Amino acid sequence: MSQLNNKRVLVIKLKESDIVLTPETREWCKLPYPNHPDGCPNYGKKADCPPNAPWFTDVVKPPYTLVGVRFNLQNHIRKMRKKHPNWTHRQLKCLLYWQNKVRSQLRKKCEKVATKIEDAIIVYNGEAMGINYFATCKNIGLILERNPRKYVWKIAIIGKK
């Protein structure tokens, strides 16, 4: 595991070359997931969702700062299993029980970092703008789990308008 993966909160300056942008990333929103065979129901409906969301570099300029908050999903599942021993694994890891708290932590950290950057813009939905966070994070030494079992990272990028 990378040293970065051991941290709970990250604030890292990015080089422009660290950020991986691909049109395919925006298509991930159309991938099926439980109870959503056509992917996210917001695709094509919300202004900040693809294909309506602007391309990242069209609206966000350097310098770039990545902010990440790590959530220990494994511990959460363990705690939920004690409270709800009859729940399925899917119920135990359901993001409805933890995601808002992690989003709030990310938002607070981003807002604090952004106060130090003139004309800051915070991007919370980078995939919609073409950012491949798996590849981008790998470029800086942070390895994200696909279908996470241990840790979930909520990530944002701050740049300038």
Backbone as a chain_set.jsonl record, in Angstrom:
{"seq": "MSQLNNKRVLVIKLKESDIVLTPETREWCKLPYPNHPDGCPNYGKKADCPPNAPWFTDVVKPPYTLVGVRFNLQNHIRKMRKKHPNWTHRQLKCLLYWQNKVRSQLRKKCEKVATKIEDAIIVYNGEAMGINYFATCKNIGLILERNPRKYVWKIAIIGKK", "coords": {"N": [[0.84, -1.181, 0.0], [0.519, 2.205, -0.797], [2.16, 5.03, 0.74], [0.508, 7.254, 0.736], [-2.014, 6.121, 0.795], [-2.313, 5.513, 3.438], [-3.078, 7.757, 4.767], [-5.724, 9.803, 6.163], [-6.837, 12.174, 5.307], [-6.108, 14.005, 2.43], [-4.173, 16.545, 0.875], [-2.951, 17.618, -1.976], [-0.716, 19.078, -4.236], [-1.119, 19.18, -7.699], [0.475, 18.341, -10.785], [-0.134, 19.499, -14.08], [0.168, 17.409, -15.845], [-0.398, 15.224, -14.271], [-3.112, 14.871, -14.194], [-5.54, 12.897, -15.638], [-7.502, 12.893, -18.393], [-10.311, 11.657, -20.064], [-12.665, 11.014, -22.657], [-14.137, 8.696, -22.343], [-14.417, 8.346, -19.616], [-16.551, 9.939, -18.86], [-18.602, 8.415, -19.752], [-18.885, 6.403, -17.92], [-20.915, 6.906, -16.194], [-23.111, 5.812, -17.341], [-22.986, 3.147, -16.899], [-24.404, 0.077, -15.772], [-25.832, -0.465, -12.514], [-26.929, -1.869, -9.334], [-30.443, -1.921, -9.424], [-30.491, 0.07, -11.328], [-30.395, -0.278, -14.354], [-29.649, 1.179, -16.601], [-27.668, 2.833, -15.777], [-26.742, 5.88, -14.077], [-29.55, 7.809, -13.151], [-29.456, 10.542, -13.495], [-27.95, 11.138, -15.679], [-27.541, 13.109, -18.493], [-29.558, 14.776, -17.683], [-29.094, 16.572, -15.512], [-27.343, 19.682, -15.158], [-24.69, 19.537, -14.308], [-23.942, 17.0, -14.901], [-22.79, 14.436, -17.168], [-23.982, 14.287, -20.546], [-23.878, 17.003, -20.349], [-22.208, 18.412, -18.586], [-19.363, 20.559, -18.494], [-16.168, 20.164, -20.165], [-13.343, 19.442, -18.2], [-10.851, 21.028, -18.4], [-11.787, 23.165, -19.81], [-13.046, 24.85, -18.081], [-11.689, 24.918, -15.668], [-8.69, 26.052, -14.419], [-5.07, 25.796, -13.969], [-3.211, 26.648, -10.942], [-3.548, 23.245, -9.76], [-5.114, 21.443, -7.13], [-5.463, 18.48, -5.394], [-7.877, 17.17, -3.267], [-8.615, 14.837, -0.834], [-10.668, 12.574, 1.014], [-10.587, 9.867, 3.114], [-12.575, 7.021, 3.723], [-13.231, 4.476, 5.997], [-14.473, 1.759, 4.955], [-14.526, -0.944, 5.565], [-14.409, -1.031, 8.406], [-16.809, 0.276, 8.929], [-18.684, -1.552, 7.891], [-18.243, -3.667, 9.634], [-19.123, -2.529, 12.09], [-21.815, -2.013, 11.444], [-22.71, -4.598, 11.021], [-22.724, -5.627, 13.594], [-24.805, -4.138, 14.693], [-26.901, -4.81, 13.001], [-27.326, -7.796, 12.476], [-28.672, -9.457, 10.667], [-28.653, -8.308, 8.195], [-27.9, -8.068, 4.667], [-24.737, -8.204, 2.886], [-24.668, -6.16, 1.012], [-26.553, -4.358, 2.066], [-25.224, -3.674, 4.425], [-22.996, -2.217, 3.542], [-24.128, -0.063, 2.314], [-24.196, 3.116, 0.878], [-25.9, 5.119, 1.727], [-25.812, 5.282, 4.449], [-23.392, 6.406, 5.145], [-22.202, 8.119, 3.245], [-22.973, 10.894, 3.105], [-21.8, 12.049, 5.38], [-19.064, 11.78, 4.809], [-18.905, 13.26, 2.452], [-19.495, 15.778, 3.505], [-17.25, 16.184, 5.155], [-15.282, 16.285, 3.167], [-16.131, 18.547, 1.726], [-15.852, 20.583, 3.673], [-13.047, 20.549, 4.07], [-12.178, 21.176, 1.474], [-13.264, 23.746, 1.129], [-11.818, 25.148, 3.032], [-9.186, 24.913, 2.016], [-9.576, 26.182, -0.434], [-9.916, 28.849, 0.268], [-7.427, 29.902, 0.274], [-6.711, 30.225, -2.301], [-6.826, 32.318, -4.996], [-9.723, 33.192, -6.848], [-10.79, 30.595, -6.771], [-12.089, 27.424, -7.825], [-14.046, 24.669, -7.069], [-14.16, 21.311, -7.845], [-16.334, 18.787, -7.559], [-17.441, 16.713, -8.903], [-15.738, 15.324, -10.764], [-15.504, 13.159, -12.609], [-17.662, 13.507, -14.306], [-16.741, 15.583, -15.767], [-14.745, 14.505, -17.204], [-12.478, 13.581, -15.813], [-10.392, 10.955, -15.031], [-10.248, 9.483, -12.194], [-9.065, 7.19, -11.141], [-6.742, 6.749, -12.708], [-5.533, 9.284, -12.489], [-5.074, 9.517, -9.702], [-3.394, 7.323, -9.373], [-1.153, 8.29, -10.702], [-0.089, 10.008, -8.809], [0.571, 8.365, -6.787], [-1.452, 7.355, -5.194], [-3.515, 4.73, -4.664], [-6.563, 3.75, -5.777], [-9.275, 1.686, -4.867], [-11.16, -0.37, -6.987], [-14.561, -1.091, -6.838], [-14.618, -0.939, -3.896], [-13.45, -2.572, -0.924], [-12.155, -2.145, 1.43], [-11.304, 0.658, 1.817], [-12.871, 3.75, 0.932], [-12.47, 6.489, -1.15], [-13.32, 9.875, -1.236], [-13.1, 12.394, -3.525], [-11.938, 15.572, -4.638], [-11.091, 18.237, -6.888], [-9.34, 21.232, -6.849], [-9.081, 24.231, -8.585], [-8.431, 27.129, -10.595], [-10.739, 29.661, -11.639]], "CA": [[0.0, 0.0, 0.0], [1.248, 3.462, -0.876], [2.117, 5.879, 1.939], [-0.659, 8.131, 0.637], [-3.203, 5.36, 1.16], [-2.399, 5.436, 4.895], [-3.585, 9.022, 5.295], [-7.176, 9.928, 6.176], [-7.155, 13.358, 4.507], [-4.993, 14.392, 1.557], [-4.171, 17.792, 0.118], [-1.751, 17.436, -2.798], [-0.585, 19.886, -5.453], [-1.01, 18.342, -8.892], [1.001, 18.877, -12.041], [-1.141, 19.326, -15.14], [0.366, 16.082, -16.441], [-0.943, 14.198, -13.37], [-4.553, 14.72, -14.412], [-5.871, 12.091, -16.817], [-8.836, 13.201, -18.913], [-10.73, 10.821, -21.192], [-14.106, 11.066, -22.932], [-14.756, 7.456, -21.85], [-14.731, 8.494, -18.19], [-17.899, 10.513, -18.761], [-19.554, 7.349, -20.078], [-19.041, 5.501, -16.778], [-22.209, 7.198, -15.557], [-24.14, 4.991, -17.997], [-22.797, 1.736, -16.55], [-25.467, -0.405, -14.879], [-25.577, -0.848, -11.127], [-28.184, -2.417, -8.801], [-31.693, -1.174, -9.602], [-30.3, 1.104, -12.347], [-29.807, -0.995, -15.493], [-29.128, 2.129, -17.585], [-26.736, 3.73, -15.115], [-27.266, 6.961, -13.243], [-30.733, 8.456, -13.72], [-29.189, 11.962, -13.741], [-27.2, 11.295, -16.928], [-28.253, 13.866, -19.521], [-30.641, 15.575, -17.11], [-28.568, 17.653, -14.682], [-26.336, 20.507, -15.837], [-23.329, 19.141, -13.934], [-23.763, 15.591, -15.253], [-22.568, 14.274, -18.597], [-22.991, 14.967, -21.389], [-24.04, 18.454, -20.189], [-21.099, 18.996, -17.824], [-18.263, 21.003, -19.36], [-14.88, 19.472, -20.092], [-12.611, 19.985, -17.054], [-9.889, 22.091, -18.712], [-12.487, 24.316, -20.388], [-13.543, 25.741, -17.022], [-10.806, 24.918, -14.496], [-7.31, 26.349, -14.813], [-4.091, 25.542, -12.914], [-2.696, 25.423, -10.345], [-4.535, 22.268, -9.313], [-4.902, 20.791, -5.837], [-6.361, 17.363, -5.131], [-8.258, 16.994, -1.867], [-9.273, 13.544, -0.674], [-11.026, 12.104, 2.353], [-10.693, 8.407, 3.115], [-13.571, 6.427, 4.616], [-12.926, 3.07, 6.256], [-15.677, 0.984, 4.678], [-14.413, -2.225, 6.269], [-14.833, -0.799, 9.793], [-18.237, 0.611, 8.894], [-19.417, -2.811, 7.699], [-18.116, -4.405, 10.893], [-20.021, -1.894, 13.07], [-23.203, -2.214, 11.019], [-23.03, -6.022, 11.199], [-23.061, -5.804, 15.013], [-26.127, -3.539, 14.908], [-27.896, -5.441, 12.124], [-26.726, -9.081, 12.092], [-29.421, -10.14, 9.606], [-28.558, -7.576, 6.936], [-27.013, -8.579, 3.619], [-23.505, -7.421, 2.72], [-25.03, -4.948, 0.264], [-27.187, -3.439, 3.014], [-24.221, -3.226, 5.389], [-22.083, -1.225, 2.964], [-24.936, 0.936, 1.614], [-23.663, 4.464, 1.027], [-26.868, 6.006, 2.377], [-25.492, 5.357, 5.869], [-22.101, 7.022, 5.423], [-21.668, 9.019, 2.219], [-23.173, 12.32, 3.396], [-20.797, 12.469, 6.366], [-17.774, 11.89, 4.122], [-19.035, 14.421, 1.56], [-19.408, 16.97, 4.348], [-15.84, 16.323, 5.536], [-14.565, 16.717, 1.965], [-16.544, 19.92, 1.435], [-15.217, 21.475, 4.662], [-11.612, 20.627, 3.784], [-12.018, 21.897, 0.206], [-13.553, 25.168, 1.344], [-10.678, 25.704, 3.768], [-8.066, 25.008, 1.068], [-9.941, 27.138, -1.489], [-9.782, 30.236, 0.748], [-6.037, 30.323, 0.047], [-6.494, 30.269, -3.751], [-7.632, 33.375, -5.615], [-10.643, 32.727, -7.901], [-10.845, 29.127, -6.698], [-13.269, 26.658, -8.208], [-13.943, 23.316, -6.52], [-14.848, 20.324, -8.685], [-16.681, 17.596, -6.78], [-17.924, 15.667, -9.825], [-14.721, 15.32, -11.809], [-15.749, 12.166, -13.659], [-18.604, 14.112, -15.253], [-15.964, 16.525, -16.57], [-13.73, 13.748, -17.926], [-11.325, 13.171, -15.006], [-10.278, 9.558, -14.62], [-9.608, 9.556, -10.883], [-8.216, 6.013, -10.914], [-5.451, 7.009, -13.348], [-4.967, 10.504, -11.909], [-4.558, 9.201, -8.364], [-2.245, 6.425, -9.549], [-0.02, 9.137, -11.088], [0.502, 10.654, -7.631], [0.896, 7.334, -5.807], [-2.628, 6.955, -4.416], [-4.178, 3.638, -5.371], [-7.981, 3.634, -5.445], [-9.854, 0.355, -5.079], [-12.406, -0.487, -7.746], [-15.473, -1.857, -5.978], [-13.843, -0.972, -2.655], [-13.781, -3.457, 0.194], [-11.541, -1.623, 2.652], [-11.403, 2.118, 1.901], [-13.473, 4.545, -0.137], [-11.964, 7.861, -1.182], [-14.103, 10.93, -1.885], [-12.041, 13.253, -4.047], [-12.279, 16.786, -5.375], [-9.927, 18.978, -7.38], [-9.503, 22.681, -6.797], [-8.278, 24.979, -9.539], [-8.836, 28.535, -10.706], [-11.756, 29.951, -12.663]], "C": [[0.883, 1.242, 0.0], [1.145, 4.219, 0.446], [0.892, 6.791, 1.916], [-1.927, 7.415, 1.07], [-3.375, 5.26, 2.673], [-2.975, 6.7, 5.52], [-5.107, 9.04, 5.249], [-7.644, 11.116, 5.339], [-5.913, 13.722, 3.71], [-5.236, 15.77, 0.962], [-2.86, 17.77, -0.649], [-1.801, 18.358, -4.009], [-0.387, 18.938, -6.625], [-0.285, 19.084, -10.002], [-0.104, 18.672, -13.082], [-1.051, 17.931, -15.738], [-0.136, 14.944, -15.546], [-2.4, 13.886, -13.688], [-4.807, 13.997, -15.728], [-7.323, 12.367, -17.19], [-9.143, 12.282, -20.087], [-12.23, 10.985, -21.409], [-14.829, 9.84, -22.371], [-15.164, 7.569, -20.378], [-16.146, 9.023, -18.003], [-18.973, 9.46, -19.031], [-19.767, 6.377, -18.918], [-20.388, 5.704, -16.099], [-23.336, 6.36, -16.156], [-23.99, 3.501, -17.688], [-23.89, 1.286, -15.576], [-24.955, -0.677, -13.465], [-26.914, -1.247, -10.52], [-29.361, -1.436, -8.852], [-31.599, -0.03, -10.612], [-29.641, 0.472, -13.577], [-29.214, -0.081, -16.566], [-28.141, 3.113, -16.965], [-27.447, 4.817, -14.336], [-28.466, 7.634, -13.903], [-30.531, 9.945, -14.006], [-28.45, 12.213, -15.053], [-28.077, 12.018, -17.952], [-29.359, 14.757, -18.995], [-30.128, 16.773, -16.31], [-27.45, 18.389, -15.427], [-24.909, 20.074, -15.513], [-23.073, 17.652, -14.128], [-23.509, 15.484, -16.753], [-23.884, 13.973, -19.312], [-23.037, 16.488, -21.261], [-22.875, 19.124, -19.471], [-19.985, 19.424, -18.777], [-17.033, 20.119, -19.188], [-14.031, 20.191, -19.046], [-11.734, 21.182, -17.413], [-10.531, 23.294, -19.399], [-12.919, 25.309, -19.313], [-12.634, 25.836, -15.802], [-9.363, 25.066, -14.972], [-6.357, 26.049, -13.655], [-3.813, 26.818, -12.103], [-3.82, 24.547, -9.797], [-4.118, 21.667, -7.969], [-5.929, 19.683, -5.69], [-6.609, 17.3, -3.627], [-9.008, 15.674, -1.778], [-9.545, 13.232, 0.782], [-11.256, 10.607, 2.257], [-11.737, 7.961, 4.141], [-13.258, 4.948, 4.764], [-14.215, 2.255, 6.142], [-15.676, -0.331, 5.449], [-14.866, -2.087, 7.735], [-16.322, -0.497, 9.878], [-19.079, -0.66, 8.779], [-19.398, -3.628, 8.99], [-19.083, -3.853, 11.956], [-21.485, -2.142, 12.726], [-23.632, -3.669, 11.214], [-23.403, -6.314, 12.658], [-24.463, -5.273, 15.311], [-27.23, -4.296, 14.183], [-27.373, -6.791, 11.622], [-27.442, -9.801, 10.947], [-29.342, -9.437, 8.253], [-27.634, -8.287, 5.954], [-25.756, -7.701, 3.559], [-23.808, -6.104, 1.995], [-25.697, -3.914, 1.177], [-26.153, -2.856, 3.978], [-23.328, -2.125, 4.826], [-22.816, -0.076, 2.264], [-24.468, 2.362, 1.923], [-24.636, 5.441, 1.677], [-26.539, 6.219, 3.854], [-24.175, 6.057, 6.173], [-21.687, 8.123, 4.454], [-21.843, 10.506, 2.547], [-22.16, 12.857, 4.396], [-19.445, 12.693, 5.685], [-17.794, 13.072, 3.15], [-18.885, 15.727, 2.34], [-17.966, 17.229, 4.774], [-15.019, 16.834, 4.357], [-14.872, 18.182, 1.667], [-15.864, 20.909, 2.389], [-13.735, 21.649, 4.37], [-11.37, 21.424, 2.503], [-12.241, 23.393, 0.39], [-12.414, 25.853, 2.086], [-9.484, 25.907, 2.832], [-8.345, 26.102, 0.036], [-9.809, 28.589, -1.034], [-8.384, 30.787, 0.491], [-5.709, 30.456, -1.441], [-7.42, 31.329, -4.348], [-8.454, 32.8, -6.769], [-10.757, 31.205, -7.936], [-12.173, 28.586, -7.205], [-13.035, 25.23, -7.712], [-14.775, 22.379, -7.384], [-15.059, 19.061, -7.856], [-17.091, 16.428, -7.676], [-16.996, 15.57, -11.034], [-14.938, 14.325, -12.932], [-16.681, 12.726, -14.723], [-17.892, 15.065, -16.204], [-14.791, 15.838, -17.271], [-12.539, 13.278, -17.115], [-11.421, 11.689, -14.657], [-9.512, 9.568, -13.296], [-8.733, 8.345, -10.588], [-6.818, 6.273, -11.47], [-4.767, 8.24, -12.755], [-4.346, 10.214, -10.549], [-3.359, 8.259, -8.438], [-0.997, 7.232, -9.901], [0.651, 9.81, -9.9], [0.789, 9.655, -6.512], [-0.241, 6.921, -4.894], [-3.382, 5.904, -5.219], [-5.617, 3.527, -4.874], [-8.449, 2.219, -5.735], [-11.077, 0.48, -5.986], [-13.299, -1.416, -6.937], [-14.831, -2.038, -4.601], [-14.395, -1.908, -1.592], [-13.259, -2.874, 1.508], [-11.759, -0.115, 2.802], [-12.105, 2.694, 0.68], [-12.865, 5.939, -0.022], [-12.986, 8.751, -1.865], [-13.075, 11.986, -2.259], [-12.631, 14.454, -4.77], [-10.973, 17.399, -5.875], [-10.276, 20.459, -7.359], [-8.562, 23.292, -7.819], [-8.734, 26.423, -9.517], [-9.863, 28.681, -11.813], [-11.103, 30.565, -13.885]], "O": [[1.878, 1.306, 0.721], [0.169, 4.071, 1.181], [0.305, 7.069, 2.962], [-2.82, 8.032, 1.65], [-4.469, 4.953, 3.147], [-3.324, 6.696, 6.7], [-5.716, 8.379, 4.408], [-8.715, 11.073, 4.735], [-4.804, 13.745, 4.245], [-6.359, 16.115, 0.594], [-1.786, 17.887, -0.059], [-2.805, 18.411, -4.719], [0.416, 18.008, -6.554], [-0.414, 20.301, -10.141], [-0.916, 17.756, -12.954], [-2.068, 17.337, -16.096], [-0.283, 13.815, -16.014], [-2.863, 12.766, -13.475], [-4.352, 14.425, -16.789], [-8.244, 12.111, -16.413], [-8.331, 12.144, -21.001], [-12.987, 11.083, -20.443], [-15.99, 9.928, -21.972], [-16.143, 6.957, -19.952], [-16.856, 8.601, -17.09], [-20.114, 9.601, -18.591], [-20.729, 5.608, -18.928], [-20.935, 4.778, -15.5], [-24.396, 6.216, -15.546], [-24.78, 2.685, -18.163], [-24.256, 2.026, -14.664], [-23.805, -1.064, -13.261], [-27.952, -0.992, -11.13], [-29.276, -0.298, -8.392], [-32.536, 0.76, -10.735], [-28.449, 0.672, -13.809], [-28.371, -0.513, -17.352], [-27.817, 4.129, -17.581], [-28.619, 4.68, -13.983], [-28.409, 7.989, -15.08], [-31.354, 10.552, -14.691], [-28.332, 13.356, -15.494], [-29.198, 11.599, -18.239], [-30.034, 15.429, -19.775], [-30.673, 17.87, -16.423], [-26.714, 17.798, -16.217], [-24.014, 20.222, -16.345], [-22.111, 17.104, -13.59], [-23.954, 16.334, -17.524], [-24.808, 13.444, -18.694], [-22.323, 17.191, -21.976], [-22.586, 20.292, -19.729], [-19.698, 18.732, -19.754], [-16.887, 19.419, -18.185], [-14.006, 21.421, -19.011], [-11.856, 22.241, -16.798], [-9.888, 24.332, -19.555], [-13.135, 26.485, -19.607], [-12.793, 26.743, -14.985], [-8.887, 24.305, -15.814], [-6.771, 26.044, -12.496], [-4.144, 27.922, -12.534], [-4.888, 25.032, -9.424], [-2.94, 21.42, -7.713], [-7.127, 19.917, -5.843], [-5.678, 17.368, -2.824], [-9.93, 15.423, -2.555], [-8.763, 13.578, 1.667], [-12.028, 10.139, 1.42], [-11.776, 8.454, 5.268], [-13.046, 4.249, 3.773], [-14.947, 2.088, 7.117], [-16.72, -0.773, 5.929], [-15.613, -2.925, 8.238], [-17.008, -0.959, 10.789], [-20.071, -0.819, 9.489], [-20.41, -4.206, 9.387], [-19.772, -4.616, 12.633], [-22.296, -2.443, 13.602], [-24.789, -3.937, 11.535], [-24.279, -7.134, 12.931], [-25.215, -5.874, 16.079], [-28.35, -4.412, 14.681], [-27.013, -6.909, 10.45], [-26.851, -10.679, 10.319], [-29.905, -9.92, 7.27], [-26.715, -9.006, 6.346], [-25.725, -6.601, 4.111], [-23.257, -5.06, 2.342], [-25.423, -2.72, 1.062], [-26.209, -1.671, 4.306], [-22.946, -1.204, 5.547], [-22.172, 0.795, 1.681], [-24.361, 2.755, 3.084], [-24.215, 6.502, 2.137], [-26.942, 7.222, 4.443], [-23.861, 6.285, 7.341], [-20.886, 8.983, 4.818], [-20.937, 11.298, 2.286], [-21.71, 13.996, 4.274], [-18.765, 13.682, 5.958], [-16.809, 13.802, 3.04], [-18.227, 16.662, 1.884], [-17.511, 18.373, 4.757], [-14.165, 17.706, 4.519], [-13.964, 18.965, 1.386], [-15.361, 21.947, 1.958], [-13.218, 22.765, 4.416], [-10.461, 22.253, 2.45], [-11.484, 24.208, -0.138], [-12.085, 27.004, 1.802], [-8.846, 26.959, 2.858], [-7.445, 26.861, -0.324], [-9.609, 29.475, -1.866], [-8.183, 32.002, 0.491], [-4.574, 30.762, -1.805], [-8.641, 31.244, -4.221], [-7.945, 32.017, -7.571], [-10.812, 30.605, -9.01], [-13.227, 29.2, -7.038], [-11.962, 24.66, -7.911], [-15.956, 22.63, -7.625], [-14.11, 18.362, -7.499], [-17.084, 15.277, -7.238], [-17.427, 15.717, -12.178], [-14.598, 14.602, -14.082], [-16.508, 12.45, -15.911], [-18.371, 15.327, -17.308], [-13.942, 16.505, -17.863], [-11.654, 12.627, -17.67], [-12.401, 11.235, -14.067], [-8.284, 9.651, -13.28], [-7.751, 8.463, -9.854], [-5.822, 6.043, -10.783], [-3.555, 8.235, -12.544], [-3.217, 10.623, -10.28], [-2.418, 8.385, -7.654], [0.1, 6.899, -9.452], [1.833, 10.15, -9.968], [1.201, 10.043, -5.419], [-0.019, 6.207, -3.916], [-3.834, 6.173, -6.332], [-5.859, 3.245, -3.701], [-8.059, 1.624, -6.74], [-11.928, 1.342, -5.77], [-12.829, -2.423, -6.408], [-14.538, -3.161, -4.191], [-15.603, -2.024, -1.386], [-13.851, -3.084, 2.566], [-12.329, 0.337, 3.794], [-11.958, 2.204, -0.439], [-12.761, 6.495, 1.071], [-13.469, 8.426, -2.949], [-12.281, 12.421, -1.425], [-13.672, 14.367, -5.42], [-9.896, 17.115, -5.353], [-11.352, 20.875, -7.789], [-7.392, 22.919, -7.908], [-9.343, 26.885, -8.552], [-9.862, 27.933, -12.791], [-11.787, 30.881, -14.858]]}, "num_chains": 1, "name": "protein.A"}
